[in-house]
Amino acid sequence: MSVSSPENKLPQTGQAHPRLIPHGVLIPFVLVTALFFLWGVPANLNDVLIRQFMKSFALSRFQAGLVQSAYFMGYFLLATPAALLMRRFGYKSGFIIGLLLFGIGDLLFWPAAIIGRYSYFLAALFVIASGLAFLETASNPFVAQIGDPSSAARRLNFAQAFNPLGSITGALVGTVYIFSGIELSGSQVAAMQAASTYTAYLRTETMRVVAPYMVLGIVAIVWAILIALTRFPVVAGEHQAEGESQGRFRDLLGYPTFLFAIVAQFMYVGAQVGTWSYFIQYVQDSTHQHEKMAGYLLTGTLGAFGVGRFGSSVIMRYVRPHRLMALYSVINIALVAIGVLFPGWVGLWAIFLTSFFMSVMFPTIFALGIEGLGKNTKIGGSLIVMSIVGGAVLTPVMGWISQSTHRISLAYTVPLCAYCVIAMYSFLWQRMQTAENQQLRA
């Protein structure tokens, strides 16, 4: 699809060398691409929060995993309402509403910390994720559709490449400003309880999470104002005219590549979130490093993720997206298997490297899933965003496996299974799409 406005004339689809970013839309593209960075920050602050809340609220791994459940349920419940709203009012409305919800949820961390209730933090995370559901439901199809369809996957991979930079920022900020570096032994806890100082210590640890979220909330609200003041181009079919068909959920049943994309994205997000959520614990259990060193290693694996994202946007000029994803998913199957079977430094570096190869998966699954949906693109995109709930489902499953077996390495069988599903989708995608096109032409 192309973009049109009185001042923006984009090149026609089918040019020999279509521009990655069409003329006249650079400022909106930059503002939206920055959102990929922005929502990466809280996504990986969650990985730090899980460890921090285990300490400050004395939670089990399963209970701490509910951080991701609250977070990704926001995506699941708000993605479709976001799509329906944007069908009527356009993508820009989704950006603004999403940023405001995101900012409000961040600011709610302050009263949650004052009250000192874990459930209040979960509620704040739900509000944050509700805002991010709007942002992702709007940003991914906006970037994919803003230029020539033949470069959609490459353009989306380029924009998504800024997401791991946000992830790195979130993990680094959490490691430096949230982790105190104080890890008490059982005897130290007992001594502090006897001296009536343990409650004060827990409260101090809880308050450490407030400042990063206050800053993030202010940035989100300022960015909403910038987008509100910027003129955005109109993507073809973006607004719903009165009496005009904008697609139906029932129509999507005729697109097997889209339906499989929902399953693949569910599994991918579960694998990604679970891998990073328990990476700090994997490091500590397997190599006995302290929490700050584990946090820096988490930052490193997110850096590998970022390198993979930028690299894939270049490689896709020469390799078709589904083929690259097939290769990367097979490599990750092997790496995670090593992490499961050989916990320790060998397994740690294997899990570390999976971030590089998983980097291509989310934007590629999304772009392949919405390809050819036409008027169903917006509601189809919202359902793929809803599949992000995989992070809410598979992360607690990993926590339960770890808690039941007392081996964090065995929990990584969950992402291992996920990469098997993604590999299957990658290898079957072209065959399914060919059959789908033939059926539509019949």
C-alpha positions as CSV (number, residue, x, y, z in Angstrom):
1,M,0.0,0.0,0.0
2,S,1.1,3.6,-0.5
3,V,0.7,6.8,1.4
4,S,-1.1,9.9,0.1
5,S,-1.6,13.4,1.2
6,P,-1.8,16.8,-0.5
7,E,1.9,17.3,0.1
8,N,3.3,13.8,0.0
9,K,3.5,12.0,-3.3
10,L,5.1,8.6,-2.9
11,P,6.7,6.5,-5.6
12,Q,4.5,4.0,-7.4
13,T,4.5,0.4,-6.2
14,G,6.6,-1.8,-8.4
15,Q,9.6,0.4,-8.9
16,A,12.8,-1.5,-9.6
17,H,14.5,0.0,-6.4
18,P,11.7,1.3,-4.1
19,R,12.8,3.7,-1.4
20,L,12.9,2.2,2.1
21,I,11.4,5.5,3.5
22,P,9.3,7.4,0.9
23,H,9.8,11.1,0.3
24,G,7.9,13.5,2.5
25,V,7.3,11.2,5.5
26,L,10.6,11.3,7.3
27,I,9.5,13.2,10.4
28,P,6.4,11.0,11.1
29,F,8.6,7.9,10.4
30,V,11.2,9.1,12.9
31,L,8.6,9.9,15.5
32,V,7.0,6.4,15.1
33,T,10.3,4.6,14.9
34,A,11.3,6.2,18.2
35,L,8.2,4.5,19.8
36,F,9.9,1.1,19.0
37,F,12.8,2.3,21.3
38,L,10.4,3.7,23.9
39,W,8.4,0.5,24.5
40,G,11.6,-1.6,24.6
41,V,12.5,0.2,27.9
42,P,9.7,-1.1,30.1
43,A,9.6,-4.5,28.4
44,N,13.1,-5.2,29.7
45,L,12.8,-3.3,32.9
46,N,10.3,-6.1,33.7
47,D,13.2,-8.6,33.6
48,V,14.9,-6.6,36.4
49,L,11.6,-6.1,38.2
50,I,11.1,-9.9,38.4
51,R,14.3,-10.3,40.3
52,Q,13.8,-7.1,42.4
53,F,10.2,-8.1,43.4
54,M,11.4,-11.6,44.4
55,K,13.7,-9.7,46.9
56,S,11.5,-6.8,48.0
57,F,8.2,-8.8,48.3
58,A,9.8,-12.2,49.1
59,L,8.1,-13.8,46.1
60,S,8.6,-17.2,44.5
61,R,9.7,-17.4,40.9
62,F,6.2,-18.3,39.8
63,Q,4.7,-15.3,41.7
64,A,7.3,-13.0,40.3
65,G,6.5,-14.3,36.8
66,L,3.1,-12.6,37.2
67,V,4.8,-9.4,36.3
68,Q,4.9,-10.6,32.7
69,S,1.3,-12.0,33.0
70,A,-0.1,-8.6,34.1
71,Y,2.0,-6.8,31.4
72,F,1.0,-9.0,28.5
73,M,-2.6,-9.3,29.5
74,G,-2.8,-5.6,28.7
75,Y,-1.7,-6.3,25.2
76,F,-4.2,-9.2,24.9
77,L,-7.2,-7.2,26.1
78,L,-6.6,-3.9,24.5
79,A,-5.2,-4.8,21.0
80,T,-8.5,-5.3,19.3
81,P,-10.2,-2.2,20.9
82,A,-7.2,-0.3,19.7
83,A,-7.6,-1.6,16.2
84,L,-11.4,-0.8,16.2
85,L,-10.7,2.8,17.4
86,M,-8.0,3.3,14.8
87,R,-10.3,2.0,12.1
88,R,-12.5,5.0,12.8
89,F,-10.0,7.7,13.7
90,G,-6.7,6.6,12.1
91,Y,-3.2,5.6,13.3
92,K,-2.3,8.9,14.9
93,S,-5.1,8.6,17.4
94,G,-3.6,5.3,18.4
95,F,-0.2,6.8,18.9
96,I,-1.5,9.6,21.2
97,I,-3.9,7.4,23.3
98,G,-1.2,4.7,23.7
99,L,1.5,7.2,24.8
100,L,-0.9,8.8,27.4
101,L,-1.8,5.4,28.9
102,F,1.8,4.4,28.9
103,G,2.8,7.6,30.7
104,I,0.0,7.3,33.3
105,G,0.9,3.7,34.0
106,D,4.5,4.7,34.6
107,L,3.5,7.5,37.0
108,L,1.3,5.0,39.0
109,F,4.5,3.3,40.2
110,W,5.0,6.1,42.7
111,P,1.7,5.6,44.6
112,A,2.2,1.8,44.3
113,A,5.5,2.1,46.0
114,I,4.2,4.3,48.7
115,I,1.4,1.9,49.4
116,G,3.8,-1.0,49.2
117,R,1.5,-3.6,47.6
118,Y,2.6,-6.0,44.9
119,S,-0.8,-6.1,43.3
120,Y,-0.7,-2.3,42.8
121,F,2.5,-2.6,40.8
122,L,0.8,-5.3,38.7
123,A,-2.1,-2.9,38.0
124,A,0.3,-0.2,37.0
125,L,2.0,-2.6,34.6
126,F,-1.3,-3.5,33.1
127,V,-2.0,0.2,32.4
128,I,1.5,0.5,30.8
129,A,0.9,-2.5,28.6
130,S,-2.6,-1.2,27.6
131,G,-0.9,1.8,26.2
132,L,1.7,-0.2,24.5
133,A,-1.0,-2.3,22.9
134,F,-2.2,0.8,21.1
135,L,1.4,1.7,20.1
136,E,2.2,-1.7,18.7
137,T,-1.1,-2.1,17.0
138,A,-0.6,1.3,15.3
139,S,3.2,1.3,14.7
140,N,3.8,-2.1,13.1
141,P,1.2,-1.8,10.3
142,F,1.9,2.0,9.9
143,V,5.6,1.3,9.2
144,A,4.8,-1.7,7.0
145,Q,2.2,0.2,4.9
146,I,3.9,3.6,4.6
147,G,5.9,2.6,1.5
148,D,6.3,0.0,-1.2
149,P,4.9,-3.5,-0.1
150,S,8.0,-5.2,-1.5
151,S,10.2,-3.5,1.2
152,A,7.7,-3.9,4.1
153,A,9.5,-6.6,5.9
154,R,12.9,-4.8,5.5
155,R,11.4,-1.5,6.6
156,L,9.7,-3.0,9.6
157,N,12.9,-4.8,10.6
158,F,14.8,-1.5,10.4
159,A,12.2,0.3,12.6
160,Q,12.2,-2.7,15.0
161,A,16.0,-2.5,15.2
162,F,15.5,0.5,17.5
163,N,13.5,-1.7,19.9
164,P,16.5,-3.6,21.3
165,L,18.3,-0.2,21.9
166,G,15.4,0.5,24.3
167,S,15.7,-2.9,25.7
168,I,19.3,-2.4,26.4
169,T,18.6,0.9,28.0
170,G,15.9,-0.6,30.2
171,A,18.1,-3.5,31.4
172,L,21.0,-1.2,32.0
173,V,19.0,1.4,33.9
174,G,17.4,-1.3,36.0
175,T,20.8,-2.9,36.7
176,V,22.4,0.4,37.7
177,Y,19.5,2.2,39.4
178,I,17.1,-0.5,40.7
179,F,19.5,-3.3,41.8
180,S,21.2,-2.3,45.0
181,G,23.7,-5.1,44.9
182,I,22.7,-6.2,48.4
183,E,21.7,-9.9,48.5
184,L,21.0,-11.2,52.0
185,S,21.6,-14.7,53.1
186,G,19.1,-16.5,55.3
187,S,21.0,-15.8,58.4
188,Q,21.3,-12.1,57.6
189,V,17.5,-11.9,57.0
190,A,16.9,-13.6,60.4
191,A,19.2,-11.2,62.1
192,M,17.5,-8.2,60.5
193,Q,14.1,-9.5,61.5
194,A,15.3,-9.9,65.1
195,A,16.5,-6.3,65.0
196,S,13.2,-5.1,63.4
197,T,15.1,-3.6,60.4
198,Y,14.0,-6.1,57.7
199,T,10.8,-4.3,56.9
200,A,12.6,-1.0,56.4
201,Y,15.1,-2.8,54.1
202,L,12.3,-4.2,52.0
203,R,10.7,-0.8,51.7
204,T,13.9,0.7,50.6
205,E,14.3,-2.0,47.9
206,T,10.7,-1.3,46.7
207,M,11.2,2.4,46.4
208,R,14.2,1.9,44.1
209,V,11.9,1.1,41.2
210,V,10.1,4.5,41.3
211,A,12.6,7.0,39.8
212,P,13.2,5.2,36.4
213,Y,9.4,4.9,35.8
214,M,8.8,8.6,36.7
215,V,11.3,9.7,34.0
216,L,9.8,7.2,31.5
217,G,6.3,8.5,32.2
218,I,7.3,12.1,31.6
219,V,9.0,11.2,28.3
220,A,5.9,9.3,27.1
221,I,3.6,12.3,27.7
222,V,6.0,14.7,26.0
223,W,6.2,12.4,23.0
224,A,2.4,12.3,22.8
225,I,2.4,16.1,22.6
226,L,5.0,16.0,19.8
227,I,3.0,13.5,17.7
228,A,-0.2,15.5,18.3
229,L,1.5,18.6,16.9
230,T,2.9,16.8,13.8
231,R,1.0,16.4,10.5
232,F,0.9,12.7,9.6
233,P,0.4,11.3,6.1
234,V,-2.7,9.2,5.6
235,V,-2.2,5.5,4.8
236,A,-4.5,4.2,2.1
237,G,-7.6,2.7,3.7
238,E,-6.6,4.1,7.1
239,H,-9.9,5.8,7.9
240,Q,-13.3,4.2,7.8
241,A,-15.7,6.1,5.7
242,E,-19.3,5.9,6.5
243,G,-20.9,2.8,5.0
244,E,-17.5,1.6,3.7
245,S,-16.3,-2.0,4.4
246,Q,-13.2,-2.2,6.5
247,G,-12.8,-5.9,6.7
248,R,-14.3,-8.5,8.9
249,F,-12.8,-11.0,11.4
250,R,-14.6,-13.8,9.6
251,D,-12.7,-13.0,6.4
252,L,-9.4,-13.7,8.1
253,L,-10.3,-17.4,8.3
254,G,-9.5,-17.6,4.6
255,Y,-5.8,-16.7,5.2
256,P,-3.9,-19.7,6.6
257,T,-0.6,-17.8,6.5
258,F,-2.2,-15.2,8.8
259,L,-3.7,-17.8,11.2
260,F,-0.3,-19.6,11.5
261,A,1.3,-16.2,12.1
262,I,-0.8,-15.7,15.2
263,V,0.4,-19.1,16.6
264,A,4.0,-18.4,15.6
265,Q,3.9,-14.9,17.2
266,F,2.4,-16.3,20.4
267,M,5.2,-18.8,20.6
268,Y,7.9,-16.3,19.7
269,V,6.9,-13.7,22.3
270,G,6.7,-16.4,24.9
271,A,10.2,-17.6,24.0
272,Q,11.6,-14.1,23.9
273,V,10.0,-12.9,27.2
274,G,10.7,-16.1,29.0
275,T,14.4,-16.3,27.9
276,W,15.1,-12.8,29.1
277,S,12.8,-12.9,32.2
278,Y,14.8,-15.8,33.7
279,F,18.2,-15.0,32.2
280,I,19.4,-13.3,35.4
281,Q,18.3,-16.4,37.4
282,Y,20.0,-18.7,34.8
283,V,23.2,-16.8,35.2
284,Q,23.1,-16.9,39.0
285,D,22.1,-20.5,39.3
286,S,24.5,-21.8,36.6
287,T,27.6,-19.7,37.3
288,H,26.9,-18.2,40.7
289,Q,27.5,-14.6,39.6
290,H,26.0,-11.7,41.7
291,E,22.9,-9.9,40.5
292,K,24.7,-6.9,39.0
293,M,27.0,-9.1,36.9
294,A,23.9,-11.0,35.8
295,G,22.2,-7.7,34.9
296,Y,25.2,-6.7,32.8
297,L,25.1,-10.0,31.0
298,L,21.4,-9.5,30.3
299,T,22.3,-6.1,28.8
300,G,24.9,-7.8,26.7
301,T,22.5,-10.3,25.2
302,L,20.1,-7.5,24.4
303,G,23.0,-5.8,22.6
304,A,23.3,-9.0,20.5
305,F,19.6,-8.7,19.8
306,G,20.1,-5.2,18.6
307,V,23.0,-6.1,16.3
308,G,20.8,-8.9,14.9
309,R,18.0,-6.5,14.1
310,F,20.1,-4.0,12.3
311,G,22.0,-6.8,10.5
312,S,18.8,-8.5,9.3
313,S,17.5,-5.4,7.7
314,V,20.6,-5.4,5.5
315,I,20.7,-9.2,4.9
316,M,17.0,-9.1,3.7
317,R,18.1,-7.1,0.7
318,Y,19.6,-10.4,-0.5
319,V,17.8,-13.1,1.4
320,R,14.0,-13.5,1.5
321,P,12.6,-12.9,5.0
322,H,11.0,-16.3,5.5
323,R,14.2,-18.1,4.5
324,L,16.4,-16.0,6.9
325,M,13.9,-16.7,9.7
326,A,14.0,-20.4,8.9
327,L,17.8,-20.5,9.2
328,Y,17.8,-18.4,12.4
329,S,15.1,-20.6,14.1
330,V,17.0,-23.8,13.4
331,I,20.2,-22.2,14.9
332,N,18.2,-21.2,18.0
333,I,16.8,-24.7,18.4
334,A,20.4,-26.0,18.6
335,L,21.6,-23.2,21.0
336,V,18.7,-23.6,23.4
337,A,19.2,-27.3,23.5
338,I,22.8,-26.7,24.6
339,G,21.5,-24.3,27.3
340,V,19.2,-27.0,28.6
341,L,21.6,-29.9,28.5
342,F,24.8,-28.1,29.6
343,P,23.9,-25.5,32.3
344,G,27.0,-23.5,33.2
345,W,29.2,-21.2,31.2
346,V,28.7,-23.2,28.0
347,G,24.9,-23.1,28.3
348,L,25.0,-19.5,29.4
349,W,26.8,-18.3,26.2
350,A,24.5,-20.5,24.1
351,I,21.4,-18.8,25.6
352,F,23.2,-15.5,25.3
353,L,23.6,-16.0,21.5
354,T,19.9,-16.9,21.0
355,S,19.1,-13.2,21.3
356,F,21.0,-12.4,18.0
357,F,19.0,-15.0,16.1
358,M,15.6,-14.3,17.6
359,S,15.9,-10.7,16.6
360,V,14.5,-11.2,13.1
361,M,11.4,-13.1,14.2
362,F,8.8,-10.6,15.5
363,P,8.8,-8.1,12.6
364,T,9.2,-10.9,10.0
365,I,6.3,-12.9,11.4
366,F,4.2,-9.7,11.6
367,A,5.0,-8.6,8.0
368,L,4.4,-12.1,6.6
369,G,1.2,-12.5,8.5
370,I,-0.4,-9.3,7.2
371,E,0.8,-9.6,3.7
372,G,-2.1,-9.6,1.3
373,L,-4.8,-8.9,3.9
374,G,-5.9,-5.7,2.2
375,K,-8.8,-4.1,4.0
376,N,-8.4,-6.7,6.8
377,T,-4.9,-5.5,7.6
378,K,-5.8,-3.4,10.6
379,I,-7.9,-6.0,12.4
380,G,-5.5,-8.7,11.3
381,G,-2.6,-6.7,12.7
382,S,-4.5,-6.3,16.0
383,L,-4.9,-10.1,16.3
384,I,-1.2,-10.7,15.8
385,V,-0.5,-8.1,18.5
386,M,-2.9,-9.9,20.7
387,S,-0.8,-13.0,20.3
388,I,1.8,-11.2,22.4
389,V,-0.1,-12.7,25.3
390,G,2.3,-15.6,24.8
391,G,4.6,-13.7,27.1
392,A,1.9,-13.8,29.8
393,V,1.3,-17.6,29.3
394,L,4.7,-19.1,28.7
395,T,6.7,-17.1,31.3
396,P,4.8,-18.4,34.3
397,V,5.0,-21.9,32.8
398,M,8.8,-21.5,32.8
399,G,8.7,-20.3,36.4
400,W,6.6,-23.3,37.4
401,I,8.9,-25.8,35.6
402,S,11.9,-24.2,37.4
403,Q,10.2,-24.2,40.7
404,S,9.0,-27.8,40.4
405,T,12.3,-29.3,39.1
406,H,14.6,-26.9,41.0
407,R,16.5,-26.5,37.7
408,I,16.2,-23.2,35.8
409,S,17.8,-24.8,32.7
410,L,14.9,-27.2,32.3
411,A,12.5,-24.2,32.0
412,Y,14.2,-23.4,28.7
413,T,12.6,-26.4,27.1
414,V,9.6,-23.9,26.6
415,P,11.5,-21.6,24.2
416,L,13.0,-24.7,22.6
417,C,9.5,-25.9,21.6
418,A,8.6,-22.3,20.5
419,Y,11.5,-22.2,18.0
420,C,10.4,-25.5,16.6
421,V,6.9,-24.0,15.8
422,I,8.6,-20.9,14.3
423,A,10.8,-23.0,12.1
424,M,7.8,-24.9,10.8
425,Y,6.0,-21.6,9.9
426,S,9.1,-20.3,8.1
427,F,9.5,-23.5,6.0
428,L,5.8,-23.7,5.2
429,W,5.0,-20.0,4.6
430,Q,5.7,-19.8,0.9
431,R,3.8,-23.0,0.1
432,M,0.8,-21.8,2.1
433,Q,0.9,-18.4,0.5
434,T,1.0,-19.9,-3.0
435,A,-2.0,-22.1,-2.3
436,E,-3.8,-19.1,-0.7
437,N,-3.2,-16.9,-3.8
438,Q,-4.5,-19.7,-6.1
439,Q,-7.6,-20.1,-4.0
440,L,-8.3,-16.3,-4.0
441,R,-7.9,-16.1,-7.8
442,A,-10.2,-19.1,-8.3
